Amino acid sequence: MVTDASEGILVAKKQLCEKVTPETLLFLSGGKTPRDLYIKLACEQVIKPGVIALVDERYGEPLHQNSNERLIRDCGLVNVESILQHGKSLFETGELYDAKVRKLFLKYAHKVAVMGIGVDGHTAGIPAKSQKIKVKSQKYDLVMNVNNFPGEFGQRITLTFRALEQMDLFIVLVFGSEKQSALNAMFRKGSEEEIPARFFLRPEIAKKTLLITDQNV
């Protein structure tokens, strides 16, 4: 546990400096929580991953105003693999990103992900209280599409649990009192369909997860 978000960002930066090399595939999440971390990493140029990829993205035209890729690039980070493609449907976009992720997994043996947890307990773009994570009918299974994500941006493309299982390290950032209820729900017994953040409690996942939070757990 850290005293505040600023201390948490420093802890996360230290871990990334120790773990990320040019042989690392670094996955980044969007949202306001990791933004200060990304700005610090870009300004100080303390890590040089082989490539940066996205954990999830809000569907639309490339680099639209609310895209996660745009946020990351606006923070000053470069060498970011895009998800969104001009003129592609949600399904086509997911299919193309799945193929890209497969190639990246083959190229990079070491994989690190910076993640967050939403106030409803979601992580990545996997919505809480959803059966979508059980869907097997898609042509691909490292990436999935979400058509009804709660909130303003209902269409998303996200890594699945199967893809996330292949990470070597998770740095999970959870700051602010509004996240306390999500953490409480995460540590209660229940399904991952209800609270996707429970993924991090799987024994094989927990041992490679660093949860950085300023809330009691």
Backbone as ProteinMPNN parsed JSONL, in Angstrom:
{"seq_chain_A": "MVTDASEGILVAKKQLCEKVTPETLLFLSGGKTPRDLYIKLACEQVIKPGVIALVDERYGEPLHQNSNERLIRDCGLVNVESILQHGKSLFETGELYDAKVRKLFLKYAHKVAVMGIGVDGHTAGIPAKSQKIKVKSQKYDLVMNVNNFPGEFGQRITLTFRALEQMDLFIVLVFGSEKQSALNAMFRKGSEEEIPARFFLRPEIAKKTLLITDQNV", "coords_chain_A": {"N_chain_A": [[0.84, -1.2, 0.0], [0.476, 2.258, -0.765], [0.932, 5.747, 0.112], [-0.296, 7.69, -1.45], [-1.388, 8.527, -4.832], [0.789, 9.664, -6.17], [3.06, 8.589, -4.92], [2.574, 5.958, -5.574], [2.905, 6.003, -8.363], [5.652, 6.395, -8.55], [6.577, 3.995, -7.472], [5.621, 2.209, -9.384], [7.029, 3.116, -11.634], [9.657, 2.485, -10.869], [9.541, -0.32, -10.826], [9.034, -0.833, -13.534], [11.358, 0.181, -14.682], [13.156, -1.701, -13.783], [12.238, -4.061, -14.926], [11.606, -3.82, -17.639], [12.944, -4.128, -20.848], [14.687, -3.764, -24.039], [13.83, -6.128, -25.131], [11.29, -6.512, -24.328], [7.781, -6.765, -24.549], [5.512, -4.382, -24.049], [2.446, -3.824, -22.641], [-0.069, -1.393, -22.416], [-2.667, 0.176, -20.547], [-5.552, 2.325, -20.971], [-7.161, 5.34, -19.731], [-7.516, 7.608, -16.883], [-6.016, 6.978, -14.626], [-3.339, 5.809, -15.094], [-2.12, 7.9, -16.413], [-0.317, 9.932, -15.433], [1.883, 8.363, -14.867], [2.653, 7.541, -17.446], [3.362, 9.987, -18.581], [5.569, 10.655, -17.006], [7.318, 8.546, -17.627], [7.739, 9.068, -20.33], [8.897, 11.642, -20.299], [11.215, 11.279, -18.771], [12.445, 9.228, -20.065], [13.197, 6.602, -19.244], [12.741, 3.955, -19.714], [12.981, 1.504, -22.33], [11.147, -0.208, -24.104], [10.713, -3.037, -26.359], [8.468, -2.77, -27.975], [5.37, -1.008, -27.697], [2.106, -1.94, -26.881], [-1.511, -2.015, -26.897], [-3.715, -2.668, -24.194], [-6.465, -2.465, -24.336], [-9.011, -0.824, -26.327], [-11.035, 1.971, -27.295], [-13.52, 1.785, -29.653], [-13.48, 3.219, -32.934], [-12.542, 5.737, -35.348], [-9.032, 5.813, -36.251], [-6.967, 7.165, -33.702], [-8.967, 8.772, -32.605], [-10.644, 11.275, -30.598], [-11.082, 10.251, -28.009], [-9.609, 7.957, -27.818], [-7.581, 5.316, -26.487], [-5.03, 4.951, -27.482], [-4.432, 7.502, -28.47], [-4.35, 8.96, -26.06], [-2.088, 7.788, -24.848], [-0.082, 8.401, -26.712], [-0.246, 11.192, -26.621], [0.801, 11.616, -24.139], [3.416, 11.391, -24.637], [4.692, 9.039, -25.249], [6.02, 6.772, -27.637], [6.29, 4.544, -30.493], [4.055, 2.863, -30.555], [1.83, 0.261, -31.05], [-0.945, 0.195, -33.157], [-4.494, -0.312, -32.706], [-6.891, 0.492, -33.922], [-8.261, 0.862, -37.202], [-8.627, 2.497, -40.34], [-11.865, 2.624, -41.661], [-12.647, 0.019, -40.922], [-14.78, -2.49, -39.591], [-16.091, -3.139, -36.255], [-15.848, -5.885, -35.701], [-13.956, -6.661, -37.681], [-11.804, -5.104, -36.878], [-11.169, -6.197, -34.378], [-10.427, -8.771, -35.174], [-8.171, -8.261, -36.761], [-6.481, -7.141, -34.837], [-6.139, -9.283, -33.125], [-4.605, -10.995, -34.756], [-2.313, -9.416, -34.934], [-1.47, -9.331, -32.25], [-0.837, -12.02, -31.841], [1.435, -12.287, -33.493], [3.159, -10.516, -32.18], [3.417, -11.801, -29.722], [4.861, -14.031, -30.5], [7.221, -12.861, -31.266], [8.224, -11.527, -29.015], [9.43, -12.698, -26.035], [9.214, -11.843, -23.44], [6.781, -10.287, -21.508], [4.984, -7.533, -20.307], [2.426, -5.894, -18.475], [0.635, -2.937, -17.834], [-2.029, -2.253, -15.838], [-5.419, -1.453, -14.854], [-8.201, -1.068, -12.552], [-11.621, -0.767, -12.798], [-14.299, 1.239, -11.339], [-16.462, -0.417, -11.175], [-15.356, -2.869, -11.05], [-14.312, -3.879, -13.394], [-11.669, -4.884, -15.643], [-9.055, -4.248, -18.034], [-10.733, -4.185, -21.138], [-12.855, -5.679, -20.424], [-16.05, -6.13, -19.523], [-17.803, -5.767, -16.373], [-20.034, -8.083, -14.732], [-20.818, -9.638, -16.946], [-21.422, -11.991, -19.544], [-19.829, -12.183, -21.702], [-17.152, -12.882, -21.645], [-17.148, -15.569, -21.832], [-17.629, -16.241, -24.395], [-17.031, -18.232, -27.206], [-17.289, -18.371, -29.889], [-16.155, -16.664, -31.69], [-13.683, -16.053, -34.274], [-11.246, -15.703, -33.201], [-9.256, -15.669, -30.189], [-7.553, -14.329, -28.501], [-8.168, -11.747, -28.475], [-11.118, -9.814, -27.994], [-14.329, -8.468, -28.94], [-16.44, -5.941, -27.608], [-19.717, -4.987, -27.408], [-21.493, -3.65, -25.79], [-20.376, -2.168, -23.652], [-20.562, -0.661, -20.472], [-21.485, 2.785, -20.146], [-20.313, 5.753, -21.905], [-18.743, 4.98, -24.086], [-19.424, 2.427, -25.717], [-18.549, 0.433, -27.47], [-15.841, -1.673, -27.732], [-12.477, -2.958, -28.038], [-10.582, -5.568, -26.798], [-7.929, -7.251, -25.013], [-8.241, -10.678, -24.139], [-8.817, -12.878, -21.284], [-7.328, -15.13, -21.851], [-5.226, -14.137, -23.409], [-4.107, -12.357, -21.547], [-3.215, -14.12, -19.62], [-0.739, -14.838, -20.509], [1.088, -12.948, -19.816], [4.094, -11.866, -18.165], [4.383, -10.198, -16.051], [2.234, -8.189, -14.145], [1.425, -4.879, -13.52], [-0.664, -3.32, -11.506], [-2.612, -0.587, -11.145], [-4.374, 1.185, -8.746], [-6.009, 3.789, -7.623], [-7.429, 6.199, -5.388], [-10.348, 6.977, -3.436], [-12.749, 6.267, -4.558], [-12.331, 3.837, -5.666], [-12.336, 1.987, -3.687], [-14.588, 0.348, -3.122], [-14.591, -1.297, -5.367], [-12.229, -2.725, -5.003], [-12.901, -4.047, -2.639], [-14.961, -5.678, -3.596], [-13.553, -7.194, -5.426], [-11.951, -8.821, -3.785], [-13.807, -10.343, -2.519], [-15.403, -13.551, -2.484], [-16.414, -14.988, -5.535], [-17.474, -14.883, -8.994], [-15.425, -14.421, -11.96], [-16.811, -13.477, -14.096], [-18.671, -11.782, -12.942], [-17.046, -9.912, -11.535], [-14.484, -8.942, -13.208], [-11.878, -8.226, -12.353], [-11.153, -10.099, -10.499], [-9.654, -11.925, -11.766], [-6.959, -11.382, -11.255], [-6.538, -12.657, -8.883], [-6.274, -15.318, -9.303], [-4.278, -18.121, -8.523], [-1.938, -18.614, -10.137], [-1.742, -16.234, -11.45], [-1.704, -14.268, -9.489], [0.83, -14.484, -8.354], [2.444, -13.174, -10.1], [1.628, -10.589, -10.1], [1.652, -7.211, -9.252], [0.011, -5.265, -7.138], [-0.68, -1.962, -6.819], [-1.761, 0.373, -4.687], [-3.563, 3.014, -2.993], [-5.492, 2.463, -1.248], [-7.164, 0.601, 1.387], [-6.704, -2.892, 1.554]], "CA_chain_A": [[0.0, 0.0, 0.0], [1.2, 3.518, -0.814], [0.179, 6.815, 0.771], [-1.113, 8.402, -2.434], [-1.124, 8.158, -6.218], [2.131, 10.096, -6.571], [4.0, 7.562, -4.462], [2.309, 4.76, -6.371], [3.511, 6.184, -9.679], [7.092, 6.179, -8.388], [6.778, 2.552, -7.292], [5.401, 1.586, -10.692], [8.153, 3.476, -12.501], [10.825, 1.702, -10.442], [9.353, -1.689, -11.3], [9.188, -0.855, -14.985], [12.779, 0.378, -14.969], [13.853, -2.945, -13.487], [11.71, -5.223, -15.648], [11.4, -3.587, -19.075], [14.146, -4.031, -21.66], [14.335, -3.767, -25.466], [13.242, -7.427, -25.469], [9.995, -6.572, -23.656], [6.525, -6.287, -25.143], [4.843, -3.662, -22.966], [1.044, -3.508, -22.872], [-0.538, -0.287, -21.588], [-4.095, 0.459, -20.489], [-5.917, 3.732, -21.014], [-7.777, 5.881, -18.523], [-6.792, 8.691, -16.211], [-5.153, 6.498, -13.54], [-1.913, 5.678, -15.416], [-1.655, 8.994, -17.262], [0.873, 10.579, -14.867], [2.989, 7.424, -15.045], [3.095, 7.593, -18.834], [4.052, 11.269, -18.787], [6.883, 10.563, -16.344], [8.151, 7.635, -18.411], [8.105, 9.738, -21.58], [9.782, 12.783, -20.021], [12.503, 10.833, -18.232], [13.004, 8.242, -20.991], [13.903, 5.645, -18.399], [12.551, 2.596, -20.217], [12.996, 1.358, -23.778], [10.602, -1.507, -24.485], [10.795, -3.356, -27.776], [7.298, -2.147, -28.584], [4.231, -0.782, -26.81], [0.817, -2.322, -27.446], [-2.645, -1.603, -26.076], [-4.536, -3.684, -23.536], [-7.812, -2.327, -24.881], [-9.212, 0.412, -27.064], [-12.405, 2.4, -27.597], [-13.662, 1.672, -31.099], [-13.725, 4.421, -33.717], [-11.48, 5.992, -36.314], [-7.726, 5.883, -35.588], [-6.59, 8.353, -32.933], [-10.088, 9.644, -32.291], [-10.391, 12.119, -29.43], [-11.141, 9.51, -26.744], [-8.942, 6.663, -27.941], [-6.489, 5.056, -25.546], [-3.766, 5.185, -28.179], [-4.18, 8.948, -28.502], [-3.932, 9.353, -24.712], [-0.715, 7.336, -24.624], [0.801, 9.196, -27.561], [-0.252, 12.566, -26.112], [1.682, 11.632, -22.967], [4.786, 11.464, -25.136], [5.229, 7.717, -25.565], [5.976, 6.463, -29.072], [6.451, 3.121, -30.816], [2.819, 2.237, -30.079], [1.099, -0.51, -32.049], [-2.333, 0.643, -33.224], [-5.603, -1.254, -32.848], [-7.914, 1.024, -34.822], [-7.919, 0.942, -38.624], [-9.608, 3.261, -41.118], [-12.889, 1.936, -42.425], [-12.855, -1.363, -40.51], [-15.848, -2.712, -38.615], [-15.647, -3.579, -34.937], [-15.414, -7.275, -35.821], [-12.716, -6.706, -38.451], [-10.751, -4.503, -36.056], [-10.768, -7.203, -33.397], [-9.759, -9.872, -35.871], [-6.843, -7.793, -37.151], [-5.632, -6.963, -33.649], [-5.796, -10.624, -32.662], [-3.482, -11.455, -35.576], [-1.136, -8.63, -34.557], [-1.031, -9.779, -30.927], [-0.195, -13.325, -32.022], [2.775, -12.049, -34.03], [3.962, -9.896, -31.128], [3.706, -12.834, -28.726], [5.91, -14.882, -31.046], [8.467, -12.096, -31.367], [8.723, -11.1, -27.703], [9.22, -13.709, -24.999], [8.936, -11.189, -22.154], [5.59, -9.444, -21.676], [4.59, -6.796, -19.101], [1.204, -5.119, -18.69], [0.158, -1.96, -16.852], [-3.471, -2.447, -15.829], [-6.205, -0.757, -13.844], [-9.468, -1.683, -12.161], [-12.677, 0.233, -12.8], [-15.115, 1.334, -10.127], [-17.392, -1.548, -11.172], [-14.587, -4.109, -10.973], [-13.812, -4.361, -14.685], [-10.268, -4.651, -15.96], [-8.926, -4.19, -19.49], [-12.036, -3.767, -21.656], [-13.774, -6.776, -20.106], [-17.048, -5.504, -18.648], [-18.285, -6.493, -15.202], [-21.376, -8.681, -14.797], [-21.031, -9.965, -18.353], [-21.125, -13.34, -19.992], [-19.074, -12.114, -22.942], [-15.844, -13.515, -21.542], [-17.306, -16.989, -22.097], [-17.919, -16.442, -25.811], [-15.999, -18.985, -27.903], [-17.697, -18.499, -31.274], [-15.373, -15.789, -32.548], [-12.58, -16.719, -34.953], [-10.02, -15.412, -32.493], [-9.495, -15.78, -28.752], [-6.657, -13.464, -27.73], [-8.816, -10.441, -28.489], [-12.56, -9.904, -28.189], [-15.075, -7.225, -29.108], [-17.53, -5.699, -26.662], [-20.684, -4.081, -28.039], [-22.353, -2.962, -24.82], [-19.636, -1.774, -22.462], [-21.321, 0.405, -19.799], [-20.967, 4.136, -20.266], [-20.404, 6.483, -23.171], [-18.023, 4.299, -25.164], [-19.937, 1.067, -25.568], [-17.873, -0.523, -28.341], [-14.436, -1.765, -27.356], [-11.662, -4.103, -28.42], [-9.774, -5.823, -25.608], [-7.313, -8.542, -24.779], [-9.023, -11.609, -23.328], [-8.063, -13.509, -20.206], [-6.353, -16.055, -22.434], [-4.046, -13.336, -23.752], [-3.514, -11.817, -20.325], [-2.532, -15.211, -18.916], [0.608, -15.012, -21.029], [1.97, -11.896, -19.315], [5.062, -12.256, -17.139], [4.238, -9.279, -14.923], [1.165, -7.192, -14.152], [1.468, -3.762, -12.578], [-2.064, -2.925, -11.432], [-2.711, 0.693, -10.45], [-5.726, 1.443, -8.233], [-5.876, 4.958, -6.759], [-8.614, 6.995, -5.104], [-11.348, 6.365, -2.561], [-13.856, 5.729, -5.35], [-11.994, 2.465, -6.057], [-12.352, 1.087, -2.525], [-15.645, -0.657, -3.255], [-14.161, -2.255, -6.385], [-11.253, -3.614, -4.363], [-13.635, -4.914, -1.72], [-15.664, -6.674, -4.402], [-12.54, -8.067, -6.019], [-11.456, -9.794, -2.805], [-14.889, -11.231, -2.08], [-15.56, -14.74, -3.305], [-17.38, -14.834, -6.608], [-17.005, -15.231, -10.331], [-14.757, -13.417, -12.784], [-17.836, -12.878, -14.941], [-19.258, -10.682, -12.172], [-15.986, -8.942, -11.268], [-13.315, -9.408, -13.961], [-10.622, -8.004, -11.635], [-10.817, -11.312, -9.744], [-8.621, -12.603, -12.554], [-5.651, -11.189, -10.622], [-6.461, -13.499, -7.693], [-5.921, -16.694, -9.665], [-2.956, -18.378, -7.928], [-0.84, -18.484, -11.089], [-1.679, -14.825, -11.853], [-1.371, -13.461, -8.308], [2.264, -14.506, -8.069], [3.14, -12.258, -11.006], [0.866, -9.335, -10.071], [1.956, -6.203, -8.233], [-1.099, -4.341, -6.958], [-0.219, -0.711, -6.204], [-2.972, 1.103, -4.334], [-3.559, 3.84, -1.787], [-6.688, 2.055, -0.498], [-6.994, -0.587, 2.207], [-7.124, -4.166, 0.946]], "C_chain_A": [[0.876, 1.251, 0.0], [0.317, 4.615, -0.212], [-0.732, 7.564, -0.198], [-0.693, 7.986, -3.835], [0.288, 8.535, -6.644], [3.19, 9.088, -6.141], [3.829, 6.281, -5.276], [2.934, 4.827, -7.745], [5.014, 5.938, -9.608], [7.412, 4.704, -8.216], [6.634, 1.833, -8.633], [6.564, 1.875, -11.635], [9.392, 2.651, -12.156], [10.728, 0.264, -10.946], [9.565, -1.791, -12.807], [10.648, -0.67, -15.39], [13.567, -0.916, -14.771], [13.473, -4.078, -14.435], [11.638, -5.058, -17.16], [12.733, -3.367, -19.78], [13.731, -3.945, -23.132], [13.755, -5.095, -25.951], [11.848, -7.588, -24.876], [8.879, -6.036, -24.537], [5.714, -5.681, -24.002], [3.424, -3.303, -23.379], [0.614, -2.415, -21.902], [-2.054, -0.163, -21.675], [-4.327, 1.957, -20.608], [-6.495, 4.197, -19.688], [-6.906, 6.899, -17.831], [-5.801, 8.186, -15.172], [-3.683, 6.41, -13.945], [-1.325, 6.873, -16.169], [-0.378, 9.638, -16.726], [2.098, 9.67, -14.973], [3.535, 7.507, -16.462], [3.846, 8.887, -19.126], [5.451, 11.22, -18.19], [7.822, 9.673, -17.153], [8.636, 8.31, -19.693], [9.12, 10.854, -21.333], [11.175, 12.32, -19.604], [13.199, 9.814, -19.129], [13.819, 7.175, -20.271], [13.68, 4.195, -18.814], [12.539, 2.612, -21.744], [12.475, -0.028, -24.138], [10.792, -1.766, -25.98], [9.674, -2.706, -28.549], [6.243, -1.978, -27.502], [2.962, -1.189, -27.549], [-0.277, -1.95, -26.444], [-3.358, -2.795, -25.471], [-5.948, -3.664, -24.112], [-7.942, -0.967, -25.561], [-10.702, 0.691, -27.227], [-12.543, 2.485, -29.106], [-13.996, 3.022, -31.752], [-12.654, 4.567, -34.774], [-10.135, 6.112, -35.576], [-7.469, 7.233, -34.927], [-7.75, 9.32, -32.726], [-9.882, 10.26, -30.907], [-10.319, 11.339, -28.121], [-10.453, 8.153, -26.815], [-7.808, 6.537, -26.926], [-5.133, 5.294, -26.204], [-3.442, 6.674, -28.207], [-3.714, 9.442, -27.135], [-2.467, 9.006, -24.486], [0.267, 8.15, -25.459], [0.874, 10.645, -27.088], [0.608, 12.699, -24.86], [3.156, 11.668, -23.373], [5.419, 10.127, -25.454], [5.036, 7.423, -27.047], [6.156, 4.954, -29.257], [5.258, 2.322, -30.312], [2.124, 1.526, -31.236], [-0.378, -0.116, -32.008], [-3.305, -0.534, -33.249], [-6.53, -0.775, -33.952], [-7.385, 1.183, -36.241], [-9.017, 1.709, -39.361], [-10.588, 2.332, -41.824], [-13.167, 0.5, -42.047], [-13.976, -1.446, -39.478], [-15.256, -3.131, -37.276], [-15.11, -5.006, -35.017], [-14.087, -7.372, -36.558], [-11.543, -6.156, -37.639], [-10.246, -5.497, -35.018], [-9.987, -8.337, -34.02], [-8.334, -9.48, -36.258], [-5.925, -7.629, -35.942], [-5.243, -8.31, -33.057], [-4.593, -11.16, -33.439], [-2.197, -10.72, -35.204], [-0.58, -9.092, -33.209], [-0.326, -11.127, -31.023], [1.231, -13.165, -32.544], [3.69, -11.448, -32.967], [4.342, -10.904, -30.052], [4.824, -13.759, -29.207], [7.261, -14.167, -31.06], [9.078, -11.79, -30.01], [8.386, -12.145, -26.64], [8.799, -13.082, -23.674], [7.822, -10.159, -22.342], [5.173, -8.853, -20.33], [3.352, -5.98, -19.428], [0.944, -4.183, -17.528], [-1.363, -1.948, -16.949], [-4.11, -1.537, -14.785], [-7.436, -1.56, -13.5], [-10.508, -0.579, -12.102], [-13.497, 0.209, -11.532], [-16.135, 0.198, -10.042], [-16.684, -2.893, -11.128], [-14.108, -4.633, -12.309], [-12.308, -4.133, -14.775], [-10.086, -4.88, -17.449], [-10.241, -3.636, -20.038], [-13.084, -4.831, -21.42], [-14.805, -6.256, -19.119], [-17.431, -6.393, -17.473], [-19.69, -7.019, -15.454], [-21.755, -9.025, -16.235], [-20.71, -11.412, -18.62], [-20.224, -13.337, -21.224], [-17.721, -12.801, -22.846], [-15.931, -15.016, -21.742], [-17.492, -17.289, -23.583], [-16.744, -17.151, -26.486], [-16.248, -19.025, -29.403], [-16.909, -17.599, -32.227], [-14.22, -16.565, -33.183], [-11.274, -16.574, -34.185], [-10.3, -15.435, -30.997], [-8.469, -15.047, -27.9], [-7.239, -12.059, -27.594], [-10.312, -10.663, -28.638], [-13.145, -8.511, -28.345], [-16.156, -7.141, -28.044], [-18.444, -4.65, -27.282], [-21.447, -3.225, -27.043], [-21.611, -2.653, -23.53], [-20.379, -0.612, -21.796], [-20.661, 1.776, -19.984], [-21.03, 4.662, -21.682], [-19.794, 5.734, -24.336], [-18.319, 2.808, -25.106], [-19.233, 0.023, -26.404], [-16.369, -0.503, -28.056], [-13.792, -3.006, -27.948], [-10.701, -4.336, -27.259], [-9.069, -7.169, -25.671], [-8.241, -9.387, -23.917], [-8.172, -12.131, -22.174], [-7.012, -14.465, -20.762], [-5.081, -15.325, -22.841], [-3.343, -12.842, -22.496], [-2.767, -12.886, -19.529], [-1.07, -15.335, -19.324], [1.575, -13.909, -20.595], [2.912, -12.466, -18.248], [4.962, -11.386, -15.899], [3.058, -8.358, -15.171], [1.485, -6.123, -13.118], [0.075, -3.152, -12.604], [-2.176, -1.682, -10.561], [-4.162, 0.953, -10.04], [-5.63, 2.568, -7.207], [-7.222, 5.648, -6.572], [-9.662, 6.248, -4.31], [-12.512, 5.768, -3.335], [-13.59, 4.289, -5.8], [-12.058, 1.484, -4.885], [-13.401, -0.006, -2.663], [-15.28, -1.71, -4.294], [-13.143, -3.234, -5.814], [-11.941, -4.567, -3.395], [-14.335, -6.034, -2.474], [-14.688, -7.678, -5.006], [-12.114, -9.166, -5.05], [-12.559, -10.631, -2.163], [-14.969, -12.433, -3.003], [-16.648, -14.509, -4.341], [-16.732, -15.095, -7.942], [-16.259, -14.075, -10.996], [-15.74, -12.768, -13.743], [-18.474, -11.677, -14.247], [-18.253, -9.556, -11.974], [-14.724, -9.416, -11.995], [-11.981, -9.224, -13.243], [-10.228, -9.194, -10.766], [-9.826, -12.193, -10.497], [-7.272, -12.53, -11.859], [-5.476, -12.036, -9.367], [-6.222, -14.965, -8.033], [-4.513, -16.969, -9.137], [-1.8, -18.159, -8.892], [-0.672, -17.042, -11.574], [-1.22, -13.953, -10.684], [0.133, -13.395, -8.063], [3.07, -13.625, -9.02], [2.415, -10.922, -11.125], [1.352, -8.45, -8.926], [0.797, -5.219, -8.207], [-0.609, -3.119, -6.196], [-1.442, 0.139, -5.943], [-2.772, 1.95, -3.096], [-4.804, 3.555, -0.93], [-6.403, 0.8, 0.309], [-7.487, -1.828, 1.487], [-6.969, -5.286, 1.979]], "O_chain_A": [[1.898, 1.299, 0.685], [-0.89, 4.434, -0.047], [-1.81, 8.019, 0.183], [0.235, 7.196, -4.01], [0.921, 7.8, -7.403], [4.104, 8.772, -6.903], [4.803, 5.611, -5.621], [3.439, 3.823, -8.248], [5.586, 5.334, -10.516], [8.406, 4.215, -8.753], [7.432, 0.958, -8.967], [7.027, 0.987, -12.35], [10.094, 2.175, -13.049], [11.708, -0.301, -11.432], [10.202, -2.726, -13.291], [11.116, -1.3, -16.339], [14.523, -1.191, -15.497], [14.29, -4.955, -14.718], [11.612, -6.049, -17.889], [13.543, -2.536, -19.368], [12.543, -4.042, -23.439], [13.243, -5.173, -27.068], [11.282, -8.68, -24.915], [9.015, -4.996, -25.182], [5.282, -6.392, -23.095], [3.217, -2.569, -24.346], [0.895, -2.496, -20.707], [-2.648, -0.367, -22.734], [-3.422, 2.759, -20.379], [-6.342, 3.538, -18.659], [-5.723, 7.044, -18.138], [-4.838, 8.885, -14.857], [-2.834, 6.899, -13.2], [-0.147, 6.854, -16.526], [0.556, 9.869, -17.493], [3.218, 10.15, -15.149], [4.75, 7.54, -16.657], [4.851, 8.88, -19.838], [6.409, 11.691, -18.804], [8.991, 10.011, -17.342], [9.788, 8.149, -20.094], [10.091, 10.99, -22.077], [12.183, 12.889, -20.023], [14.394, 9.561, -18.978], [14.96, 6.885, -20.631], [14.36, 3.298, -18.314], [12.142, 3.596, -22.367], [13.259, -0.925, -24.444], [11.004, -0.84, -26.762], [9.881, -2.16, -29.633], [6.225, -2.713, -26.515], [2.768, -0.823, -28.708], [0.004, -1.616, -25.293], [-3.58, -3.806, -26.137], [-6.55, -4.712, -24.347], [-7.101, -0.084, -25.393], [-11.52, -0.228, -27.288], [-11.77, 3.179, -29.766], [-14.706, 3.848, -31.177], [-11.933, 3.612, -35.063], [-10.109, 6.476, -34.401], [-7.717, 8.29, -35.507], [-7.554, 10.534, -32.676], [-9.035, 9.803, -30.14], [-9.576, 11.72, -27.216], [-10.688, 7.292, -25.966], [-7.166, 7.522, -26.559], [-4.201, 5.78, -25.563], [-2.294, 7.062, -27.991], [-2.789, 10.25, -27.051], [-1.697, 9.829, -23.991], [1.325, 8.545, -24.97], [1.938, 11.261, -27.145], [1.091, 13.79, -24.557], [4.03, 11.943, -22.551], [6.57, 10.078, -25.888], [4.016, 7.78, -27.635], [6.17, 4.194, -28.289], [5.413, 1.252, -29.723], [1.865, 2.128, -32.277], [-0.987, -0.096, -30.938], [-2.981, -1.613, -33.747], [-6.914, -1.556, -34.823], [-6.24, 1.577, -36.461], [-10.197, 1.579, -39.036], [-10.191, 1.38, -42.495], [-13.867, -0.193, -42.786], [-14.103, -0.586, -38.607], [-14.068, -3.438, -37.179], [-14.048, -5.307, -34.471], [-13.185, -8.085, -36.116], [-10.43, -6.678, -37.705], [-9.04, -5.623, -34.805], [-8.999, -8.807, -33.456], [-7.403, -10.269, -36.102], [-4.736, -7.939, -36.012], [-4.136, -8.464, -32.542], [-3.667, -11.716, -32.846], [-1.122, -11.319, -35.163], [0.632, -9.228, -33.045], [0.68, -11.347, -30.349], [2.139, -13.848, -32.072], [4.858, -11.823, -32.862], [5.456, -10.871, -29.53], [5.64, -14.217, -28.408], [8.308, -14.791, -30.887], [10.3, -11.791, -29.86], [7.218, -12.438, -26.382], [8.107, -13.715, -22.876], [7.899, -9.284, -23.205], [5.026, -9.573, -19.343], [3.234, -5.435, -20.525], [1.024, -4.588, -16.368], [-1.922, -1.668, -18.01], [-3.43, -0.939, -13.952], [-7.687, -2.611, -14.089], [-10.304, 0.434, -11.433], [-13.404, -0.728, -10.739], [-16.62, -0.117, -8.955], [-17.332, -3.94, -11.164], [-13.549, -5.728, -12.37], [-11.75, -3.293, -14.068], [-10.858, -5.613, -18.068], [-10.805, -2.71, -19.456], [-14.09, -4.887, -22.128], [-14.458, -5.967, -17.974], [-17.389, -7.619, -17.569], [-20.437, -6.481, -16.272], [-22.865, -8.74, -16.684], [-19.824, -11.989, -17.989], [-19.891, -14.405, -21.737], [-17.19, -13.259, -23.858], [-14.9, -15.684, -21.817], [-17.51, -18.452, -23.987], [-15.598, -16.722, -26.355], [-15.482, -19.661, -30.128], [-16.994, -17.763, -33.444], [-13.828, -17.618, -32.68], [-10.297, -17.256, -34.493], [-11.44, -15.244, -30.574], [-8.52, -15.142, -26.673], [-6.851, -11.29, -26.715], [-10.736, -11.591, -29.326], [-12.546, -7.514, -27.941], [-16.718, -8.156, -27.634], [-18.0, -3.558, -27.637], [-21.992, -2.184, -27.41], [-22.147, -2.848, -22.439], [-20.786, 0.327, -22.481], [-19.436, 1.898, -19.977], [-21.705, 4.101, -22.545], [-20.279, 5.842, -25.462], [-17.564, 2.03, -24.522], [-19.306, -1.164, -26.088], [-15.719, 0.54, -28.13], [-14.466, -3.97, -28.31], [-10.069, -3.391, -26.786], [-9.552, -8.108, -26.303], [-8.947, -8.859, -23.058], [-6.973, -11.864, -22.095], [-5.926, -14.591, -20.198], [-3.979, -15.836, -22.64], [-2.117, -12.906, -22.399], [-1.793, -12.582, -18.842], [-0.256, -15.874, -18.575], [2.749, -13.932, -20.965], [2.575, -13.41, -17.535], [5.402, -11.782, -14.82], [2.898, -7.813, -16.263], [1.782, -6.439, -11.966], [-0.325, -2.542, -13.595], [-1.868, -1.725, -9.369], [-5.065, 0.941, -10.878], [-5.224, 2.344, -6.066], [-8.049, 5.678, -7.483], [-9.848, 5.043, -4.48], [-13.192, 4.868, -2.84], [-14.501, 3.6, -6.259], [-11.856, 0.283, -5.069], [-13.13, -1.166, -2.352], [-15.616, -2.884, -4.133], [-13.19, -4.429, -6.107], [-11.607, -5.75, -3.336], [-14.311, -7.191, -2.053], [-14.979, -8.872, -5.081], [-11.937, -10.316, -5.453], [-12.281, -11.521, -1.36], [-14.634, -12.333, -4.184], [-17.679, -13.903, -4.049], [-15.566, -15.485, -8.01], [-16.44, -12.911, -10.641], [-15.533, -11.63, -14.163], [-18.78, -10.674, -14.891], [-18.562, -8.388, -12.214], [-13.969, -10.217, -11.445], [-11.042, -9.982, -13.49], [-9.077, -9.285, -10.338], [-9.231, -13.102, -9.918], [-6.517, -13.502, -11.868], [-4.368, -12.123, -8.838], [-5.99, -15.773, -7.134], [-3.632, -16.122, -9.292], [-0.784, -17.579, -8.511], [0.399, -16.663, -12.05], [-0.443, -13.016, -10.867], [0.649, -12.37, -7.617], [4.247, -13.359, -8.775], [2.565, -10.21, -12.117], [1.45, -8.891, -7.781], [0.619, -4.434, -9.138], [-0.171, -3.233, -5.051], [-2.098, 0.584, -6.885], [-1.926, 1.652, -2.254], [-5.124, 4.309, -0.01], [-5.512, 0.023, -0.034], [-8.559, -1.82, 0.881], [-7.264, -6.443, 1.683]]}, "name": "protein", "num_of_chains": 1, "seq": "MVTDASEGILVAKKQLCEKVTPETLLFLSGGKTPRDLYIKLACEQVIKPGVIALVDERYGEPLHQNSNERLIRDCGLVNVESILQHGKSLFETGELYDAKVRKLFLKYAHKVAVMGIGVDGHTAGIPAKSQKIKVKSQKYDLVMNVNNFPGEFGQRITLTFRALEQMDLFIVLVFGSEKQSALNAMFRKGSEEEIPARFFLRPEIAKKTLLITDQNV"}
